[in-house]
Amino acid sequence: MAAYVVYGRKDIFDPEKSAEYARRAVPQIKEYGGEIVTARGQVQILEGAWDPMMVTIIRFPSMEQFLAWYHSADYAPLKELRLQSSHGDFIVVESADH
């Protein structure tokens, strides 16, 4: 079953590092089988209190492939770069194939 990463960015406090993260992360995500569904998309709140400034959604073929990337030595320095550049909520959701 596919896994979807949802990153709701609340703020960017270091735009240079944020741009560097994006530049380096996209090829790596593709290397691990992921595809960008939308990147830094603008948000329109219809209901609820979640209020990110922009959202990124990434699809991986499986939760295992996502976790292999997320916990990899390749991603560790990029994760640190993301944390140094922005705040947000980072979740992963496994699709429910019926």
Order of alpha helices (4+ residues) and beta strands (2+ residues): beta-alpha-beta-beta-alpha-alpha-beta
